[in-house]
Amino acid sequence: MKIDAKDIKPEVVAAIAAAVTAMMGTGNLAIKISTSAAWAAAGRQKLMNSH
């Protein structure tokens, strides 16, 4: 498995990889992990909708 996850803690990568392996099995998997501001944007949108 090749892991290229800059700016993401190794513990987080390991947890995500373990969860994917548990769900999908041990076959060949391609996993891309990247940071995102989606949760922050969703929180701001929810706040704006509440007014």
N, CA, C and O atoms as CSV, one atom per row, in Angstrom:
chain,resi,resn,atom,element,x,y,z
A,1,MET,N,N,0.846,-1.171,0.000
A,1,MET,CA,C,0.000,0.000,0.000
A,1,MET,C,C,0.890,1.232,0.000
A,1,MET,O,O,1.799,1.333,0.823
A,2,LYS,N,N,0.650,2.154,-0.892
A,2,LYS,CA,C,1.382,3.411,-0.940
A,2,LYS,C,C,0.547,4.470,-0.237
A,2,LYS,O,O,-0.635,4.643,-0.535
A,3,ILE,N,N,1.164,5.168,0.687
A,3,ILE,CA,C,0.456,6.214,1.419
A,3,ILE,C,C,1.141,7.538,1.139
A,3,ILE,O,O,2.323,7.710,1.437
A,4,ASP,N,N,0.410,8.458,0.574
A,4,ASP,CA,C,0.894,9.809,0.307
A,4,ASP,C,C,-0.152,10.763,0.862
A,4,ASP,O,O,-1.054,11.192,0.143
A,5,ALA,N,N,-0.031,11.089,2.126
A,5,ALA,CA,C,-1.033,11.923,2.787
A,5,ALA,C,C,-0.329,13.058,3.517
A,5,ALA,O,O,-0.145,13.006,4.733
A,6,LYS,N,N,0.051,14.055,2.787
A,6,LYS,CA,C,0.721,15.199,3.386
A,6,LYS,C,C,-0.268,15.956,4.272
A,6,LYS,O,O,-1.448,16.070,3.938
A,7,ASP,N,N,0.210,16.461,5.382
A,7,ASP,CA,C,-0.576,17.261,6.323
A,7,ASP,C,C,-1.682,16.477,7.022
A,7,ASP,O,O,-2.546,17.078,7.660
A,8,ILE,N,N,-1.673,15.149,6.918
A,8,ILE,CA,C,-2.651,14.330,7.629
A,8,ILE,C,C,-1.869,13.411,8.558
A,8,ILE,O,O,-0.928,12.742,8.131
A,9,LYS,N,N,-2.262,13.381,9.832
A,9,LYS,CA,C,-1.542,12.586,10.818
A,9,LYS,C,C,-1.563,11.107,10.440
A,9,LYS,O,O,-2.575,10.608,9.948
A,10,PRO,N,N,-0.453,10.402,10.666
A,10,PRO,CA,C,-0.396,8.970,10.348
A,10,PRO,C,C,-1.482,8.160,11.060
A,10,PRO,O,O,-1.977,7.171,10.519
A,11,GLU,N,N,-1.851,8.582,12.280
A,11,GLU,CA,C,-2.888,7.872,13.025
A,11,GLU,C,C,-4.234,7.961,12.313
A,11,GLU,O,O,-5.002,6.999,12.307
A,12,VAL,N,N,-4.515,9.115,11.714
A,12,VAL,CA,C,-5.772,9.306,10.984
A,12,VAL,C,C,-5.773,8.449,9.723
A,12,VAL,O,O,-6.775,7.811,9.401
A,13,VAL,N,N,-4.650,8.436,9.011
A,13,VAL,CA,C,-4.537,7.609,7.804
A,13,VAL,C,C,-4.728,6.136,8.164
A,13,VAL,O,O,-5.426,5.409,7.458
A,14,ALA,N,N,-4.111,5.697,9.257
A,14,ALA,CA,C,-4.233,4.298,9.678
A,14,ALA,C,C,-5.673,3.953,10.036
A,14,ALA,O,O,-6.156,2.876,9.684
A,15,ALA,N,N,-6.364,4.853,10.733
A,15,ALA,CA,C,-7.755,4.599,11.118
A,15,ALA,C,C,-8.658,4.512,9.894
A,15,ALA,O,O,-9.521,3.637,9.820
A,16,ILE,N,N,-8.466,5.409,8.939
A,16,ILE,CA,C,-9.282,5.390,7.720
A,16,ILE,C,C,-8.996,4.131,6.913
A,16,ILE,O,O,-9.920,3.473,6.436
A,17,ALA,N,N,-7.722,3.797,6.759
A,17,ALA,CA,C,-7.353,2.594,6.003
A,17,ALA,C,C,-7.917,1.338,6.661
A,17,ALA,O,O,-8.377,0.430,5.968
A,18,ALA,N,N,-7.887,1.278,7.991
A,18,ALA,CA,C,-8.430,0.119,8.702
A,18,ALA,C,C,-9.935,0.015,8.509
A,18,ALA,O,O,-10.461,-1.081,8.318
A,19,ALA,N,N,-10.633,1.144,8.557
A,19,ALA,CA,C,-12.082,1.135,8.361
A,19,ALA,C,C,-12.446,0.691,6.951
A,19,ALA,O,O,-13.374,-0.095,6.764
A,20,VAL,N,N,-11.719,1.190,5.964
A,20,VAL,CA,C,-11.988,0.802,4.573
A,20,VAL,C,C,-11.697,-0.679,4.374
A,20,VAL,O,O,-12.473,-1.378,3.722
A,21,THR,N,N,-10.593,-1.163,4.925
A,21,THR,CA,C,-10.250,-2.580,4.804
A,21,THR,C,C,-11.299,-3.453,5.484
A,21,THR,O,O,-11.658,-4.510,4.965
A,22,ALA,N,N,-11.797,-3.015,6.651
A,22,ALA,CA,C,-12.824,-3.784,7.360
A,22,ALA,C,C,-14.106,-3.882,6.543
A,22,ALA,O,O,-14.770,-4.918,6.556
A,23,MET,N,N,-14.456,-2.824,5.842
A,23,MET,CA,C,-15.691,-2.811,5.057
A,23,MET,C,C,-15.533,-3.487,3.698
A,23,MET,O,O,-16.449,-4.170,3.238
A,24,MET,N,N,-14.388,-3.305,3.053
A,24,MET,CA,C,-14.209,-3.752,1.673
A,24,MET,C,C,-13.432,-5.060,1.549
A,24,MET,O,O,-13.436,-5.672,0.481
A,25,GLY,N,N,-12.779,-5.496,2.599
A,25,GLY,CA,C,-11.967,-6.703,2.517
A,25,GLY,C,C,-10.513,-6.358,2.235
A,25,GLY,O,O,-10.119,-5.192,2.245
A,26,THR,N,N,-9.734,-7.385,1.986
A,26,THR,CA,C,-8.290,-7.185,1.839
A,26,THR,C,C,-7.825,-7.206,0.390
A,26,THR,O,O,-6.632,-7.371,0.134
A,27,GLY,N,N,-8.730,-7.044,-0.555
A,27,GLY,CA,C,-8.340,-6.998,-1.964
A,27,GLY,C,C,-7.597,-5.715,-2.280
A,27,GLY,O,O,-7.276,-4.943,-1.377
A,28,ASN,N,N,-7.328,-5.485,-3.528
A,28,ASN,CA,C,-6.647,-4.263,-3.946
A,28,ASN,C,C,-7.580,-3.072,-3.777
A,28,ASN,O,O,-8.707,-3.070,-4.273
A,29,LEU,N,N,-7.096,-2.077,-3.079
A,29,LEU,CA,C,-7.881,-0.871,-2.837
A,29,LEU,C,C,-7.086,0.355,-3.242
A,29,LEU,O,O,-5.865,0.392,-3.089
A,30,ALA,N,N,-7.763,1.332,-3.747
A,30,ALA,CA,C,-7.154,2.636,-4.012
A,30,ALA,C,C,-7.872,3.628,-3.109
A,30,ALA,O,O,-9.087,3.801,-3.203
A,31,ILE,N,N,-7.122,4.269,-2.246
A,31,ILE,CA,C,-7.706,5.205,-1.293
A,31,ILE,C,C,-7.026,6.550,-1.465
A,31,ILE,O,O,-5.798,6.641,-1.468
A,32,LYS,N,N,-7.821,7.585,-1.607
A,32,LYS,CA,C,-7.283,8.938,-1.647
A,32,LYS,C,C,-7.879,9.694,-0.467
A,32,LYS,O,O,-9.098,9.792,-0.326
A,33,ILE,N,N,-7.017,10.216,0.360
A,33,ILE,CA,C,-7.439,10.973,1.529
A,33,ILE,C,C,-6.939,12.394,1.352
A,33,ILE,O,O,-5.748,12.618,1.135
A,34,SER,N,N,-7.840,13.345,1.444
A,34,SER,CA,C,-7.425,14.741,1.329
A,34,SER,C,C,-8.221,15.591,2.308
A,34,SER,O,O,-9.332,15.241,2.709
A,35,THR,N,N,-7.632,16.701,2.676
A,35,THR,CA,C,-8.328,17.614,3.574
A,35,THR,C,C,-9.388,18.377,2.794
A,35,THR,O,O,-9.297,18.541,1.577
A,36,SER,N,N,-10.386,18.835,3.520
A,36,SER,CA,C,-11.480,19.542,2.871
A,36,SER,C,C,-12.096,20.530,3.849
A,36,SER,O,O,-12.083,20.311,5.060
A,37,ALA,N,N,-12.623,21.593,3.326
A,37,ALA,CA,C,-13.322,22.576,4.147
A,37,ALA,C,C,-14.832,22.361,4.082
A,37,ALA,O,O,-15.597,23.248,4.461
A,38,ALA,N,N,-15.266,21.198,3.608
A,38,ALA,CA,C,-16.697,20.936,3.423
A,38,ALA,C,C,-17.473,21.006,4.736
A,38,ALA,O,O,-18.575,21.553,4.774
A,39,TRP,N,N,-16.907,20.455,5.815
A,39,TRP,CA,C,-17.629,20.487,7.088
A,39,TRP,C,C,-17.759,21.921,7.592
A,39,TRP,O,O,-18.801,22.291,8.132
A,40,ALA,N,N,-16.736,22.718,7.426
A,40,ALA,CA,C,-16.804,24.117,7.846
A,40,ALA,C,C,-17.840,24.869,7.024
A,40,ALA,O,O,-18.605,25.667,7.566
A,41,ALA,N,N,-17.869,24.620,5.727
A,41,ALA,CA,C,-18.848,25.277,4.857
A,41,ALA,C,C,-20.265,24.857,5.228
A,41,ALA,O,O,-21.175,25.686,5.236
A,42,ALA,N,N,-20.458,23.583,5.533
A,42,ALA,CA,C,-21.786,23.102,5.922
A,42,ALA,C,C,-22.225,23.751,7.232
A,42,ALA,O,O,-23.395,24.101,7.392
A,43,GLY,N,N,-21.302,23.910,8.156
A,43,GLY,CA,C,-21.622,24.567,9.423
A,43,GLY,C,C,-22.003,26.023,9.229
A,43,GLY,O,O,-22.951,26.508,9.846
A,44,ARG,N,N,-21.268,26.723,8.371
A,44,ARG,CA,C,-21.607,28.123,8.090
A,44,ARG,C,C,-22.967,28.227,7.416
A,44,ARG,O,O,-23.751,29.121,7.736
A,45,GLN,N,N,-23.252,27.325,6.488
A,45,GLN,CA,C,-24.537,27.348,5.791
A,45,GLN,C,C,-25.682,27.083,6.765
A,45,GLN,O,O,-26.726,27.731,6.686
A,46,LYS,N,N,-25.496,26.150,7.671
A,46,LYS,CA,C,-26.534,25.848,8.659
A,46,LYS,C,C,-26.777,27.058,9.549
A,46,LYS,O,O,-27.921,27.367,9.883
A,47,LEU,N,N,-25.708,27.742,9.932
A,47,LEU,CA,C,-25.844,28.938,10.751
A,47,LEU,C,C,-26.594,30.031,10.001
A,47,LEU,O,O,-27.468,30.687,10.569
A,48,MET,N,N,-26.259,30.229,8.734
A,48,MET,CA,C,-26.944,31.254,7.934
A,48,MET,C,C,-28.422,30.912,7.737
A,48,MET,O,O,-29.265,31.809,7.732
A,49,ASN,N,N,-28.742,29.638,7.575
A,49,ASN,CA,C,-30.127,29.222,7.370
A,49,ASN,C,C,-30.964,29.354,8.636
A,49,ASN,O,O,-32.192,29.390,8.558
A,50,SER,N,N,-30.326,29.426,9.795
A,50,SER,CA,C,-31.071,29.484,11.052
A,50,SER,C,C,-31.569,30.889,11.378
A,50,SER,O,O,-32.333,31.060,12.329
A,51,HIS,N,N,-31.163,31.878,10.625
A,51,HIS,CA,C,-31.586,33.263,10.905
A,51,HIS,C,C,-32.800,33.635,10.113
A,51,HIS,O,O,-33.290,34.759,10.225
